[in-house]
Amino acid sequence: MICVWESRTGDNLNYLYSIAHFISALLLGLVGLQNNSFLEYGLSWLIASVILLVVVLVNVIILIYVERKELGRFMDRRGPMVVGPAGFFQNFADAFKFLVKEMILPESADPLGFNGTLVIIVASSLLIMAVVPQAPDFYFVNSDLGLLLAFAIFAIEPFAVVIAGWASNNKYSLLGGFRSTAQMMSYEVPLLITVISVAILAGSFNFMTIVNEQSSHVWYVLPLAIGFIVFLVSMVAEIERIPFDTPDAEAELVHGWMTEYPGIKFAFLQLTSYVRSLAGAAIMVLLFLGGWTGPLLPPL
């Protein structure tokens, strides 16, 4: 795996690390440590991580807002309208509400499994975005095995989900965990088949190479039209979005395997769901729709 941190790679300027390098050099210069290359490397990496996290969170906030607005339109209502202009700050109000709620650990729950799986799920969901390039000049990691890494990280959550359901020591959580794990693992097989098909056409598992091959020839949605449909359906099932949200099944299982998670813990789990949705959409565009070489949006 090639982990690129330099501000310039090949002919392309990596804006993410250029900004991180500038900020780290400025901070180290203020404290008189500008000649410490090791410290500068570590601080640049840390700042780049924070910048990427902010970019992901901003996209997730916009995604949640648009989803709530569109669902409101489907139901003949206007969606959130009270907090902020056109209700844009409703997500922040909801986050604050979760933040001030009491943190409760169920008496019969296993503390290590209950809290440990939360960390694993949140970390793995955010890590996916680290291996998915946002643009040819804005990425955190450029790996020759980036595609395999992304789906290897996707495969972590099913194991954490069933452990979370078991550690909650609640029948609804346990059944919800079984359902979620079974669904996510079953749809990973067709996902991997379509991914391998794309890799064979491109001759690489590198996202950059896959996008460049499409820009030089044809978008893979055309020769792999059936694979695109299979990927789309399987990815929606993998991230448990409508109509594949049966593991949640509020009428039967309250809120599935997340039933016992309170306050900010529940908010983090909901956040990871949208991060995975964003990652799935980004991967689909990179594999089948030409990535950042599309006809509407120019590259950064």
N, C-alpha and C positions, 0 to 999 in steps of 0.2 A: 504494500500500500504506500502511495506517495502522499504525504501530508505537506501541502504547500503553505508556507507562511510568509515567503518573501513578498515584497510589495510589487515586484514585477516578475512575471513568469512568461518566458518566450517573448512573443510580440504583444501580449495583452497585459494591460495594467490591471492589477487586482485592487479594486477600490477599497474592499473591505480591509485588507492588510495595509494599504497605503494610509488610510485614516488611522488605523490602530497604531502603526509605526510612528506617525506624526504625533499622536497624543502621548504615546509612551516616551518618545524623545523629549517632548515638552515637559512632561512631569519629572523625568529623571534630570533634565537640565535645571529645573527649579531647585532640586535638592542636591545638585552637584555630583550626580552619579552617571553623567551622560556617557562615560567611557566604559561602562560595565555592559559588555555585549550580552552576557548570559542573562542578566537582569532585564535588559531591554527586550530580549527574545521572549522571556516568560511574560513580561508585562504586555507586550504586543499581542501575544496569544490570548491572554486574559481579556484584554480590551476588545479584541476581535470577537471573542465568545459573547461578550456583553452586547456588542453592536448587533450580532446576528440574532441574539435572543430578543432584543428590542424590535428588530425588523419582523421577526416571526409573531411576536405578541401584537404588534400593530395590525398585521394582516389578519390575525385571528379575531381581533376586536371588530374590524371591518366586516369580516365574514359573518360573525354572530349578528351584528347589526342588520346586515342585508338579509340574512335568513329570517330574522324576526319580522322585518318589514314585509318580506315577500309572503311569509306564512300569514301575516295579517291580511294582506291583499286577497289571498286564497279564501280566507274566511270572512271576506267582506267587512273588514275593519282596517284601521290605520296602523296598528302595531304600537310600539312605544312612542309616546308623544310628549311626556311630561318633563323629563329630566333633560335639559339642554336643548339646543336647536333641533327640532324634528325628532327629539328623543334620543339623540346620538350618545348622550352620556348615561343612558339607562344601564348599560353594561357596567360602568364604574359604580353606579349606585348599588347594583346587585352584588358586585364584588365586595363593596364595603359592608353590605348586610351580612354576607357570609363571614367576613373577617371578624365581626363583633360577636358572632354566635359562640356559645360555649363549646369548648373542645371536650368531647366526651369519648372515653374508651369503654365500649361495652364490657360489662363485668365478666362475662363468660368468654370474651374474645382473647385470642393469643396475641399479646402485644407485639412480638417480633414479626410475626406473619402479617398482622393487621397494618402496622406502620411501614414495615420493610417493603411490602409489595407496592405500597403507595409511592415510595421513592423510586422503585424500579420502573413502574409504569410511567411516571412523569419524566424520569431521566431518559428512558428509551424513546419516548415520543419526541422529546426535544432533540435527541441525538440523530434521529432520522433526517431532520432538516439540515444537520451539519454535513451530511454526505450528498445532499441534493443541491446542485448549483443553481443559484438564482439567475445568473447571467454569465456570459463568457468572461466578464471582468468583475464578478462579485460572487465569490464562493469561499467556503471555509476549508473544504478538503477536495482535492482533485485526485481521485484514486482510479487506477486501472480496473479495480473490482468494485467500483462505486455502486453499480446496480445490485450486485450480490450482497454487498454490505447493507444497503437499504432494506432489502427483504429479510436479511438475517436479523436486523433490528426489529422489523415488523413482527417477526416470529417470536420475539421475547414475551410480548404481552399475554398471549393465551396462557402460558404457564403461570405468570403472575396473577392473572385473573382467577384461575381456579384455586390458587393458594389463598388469595384474598377472600374468596367466598368461603373456603374452609376455615380460615382463621377468624372470620366473623362469628362463627358458631351460631349461625342463624339459618333456619331451613330455607328461607326465601333467598338469602345470599348464596347459599350452597347450590341450590337448583339454578339460580341465575348464572353462577360461575360455570356450572357444567354446560349450560346452554351456550353461553358466550364462547367458551373454549372450543366446544364441538363445532360451532359455526365458523369461527375464525380459522381453525385448523383445516376444516374441510374445504374451504375456498382458497386456501393457499396453494393447493395442487394446480388448479387451472391458472392461477396467477403466475406461478413459476413456469408453466408450459408456454404461456404467451411471452413472458420475459425472455425465455431461451430462444424463442422464435425471432424476437427483435435482435438479440445478441448475435444470432447466426447471420442475419441480414447485414448487420453493421460490422460484424467481425470483431466486436469488442464489448466488454461490460462497462466501459467508461462512458459516462453521460455526455461528456464533451464530444467524444468520437461519434456517438450515436446521433447527436444533433447535427454535427458537421456532415455526416453521411446523408442525412435527410435533406440538408440544404443543397448538397451537390447533386442529388438524384431526385427522389420523390419522398413525400411524407409516407411513413409506414402505415398510416391509416388506410391507404389505398390497397397495397398488396396484402395487408393483414387485416382486412375489414372484419372478418369473423373474429380474429384474435382481439381486435379493438373492442368489439361488443362483449366478448368473454371477459376481457380485462376490466371493462367498465362495471359490469354486473358483479364480478368477483370482488372488486375493490370496494364497491358500495356495501357488499355483505361483510367484507373484512373490517370496515370501520363502523359497522352496525348502524347505518343510516336508513331512513325510510326507503323502501318497505321492508328492509331486512333488520328491523329493530326488535324482532320478536324476543331476543334474550332479555330485553328490558321488561316487556310485558307487564305494565303497571297494574292492570286488572288482576293479574295472577300473582306476580312476584314483587309487588310494590315498586322497587326500582332496581330489580335484579341484584347483582353481586355488590352494588354500591349502596344497598339499603342502609347499612349500619354506619356509613361514613358521614360524619357531621361537619357542618360549617365549612371552614376553609379547605378541609381535606376533600369534601365533596366538590367544591369549586375547582380544585386542582384536577380532579378526575374528569370533570366536564370540560375543562380547558384542554386536557390531553386528547379528548375525543375530537375537538376541532383542529388541533395541531395535526393529528393523523389524517383528518379529512383534507387539510391543506397540503400535506405531504403527498397523499394519494393523488390529488388533482395535479400537483406539480410533476410527479413522476409520469402520469398519463400523458401530459403535454410534451414532456421530454421524449417519451418513447414513440409516440404516434403522431403528434401534431407539430413537429418541427421545432419544438422548444422556443427559444427566443428569436428564431428566424421567421416568425409568423408574419402575415401580411398587414396586421393592424398595429402592433406595438414594435417600435424600433428597439434595438438593444440599448443598454445603459451607456 
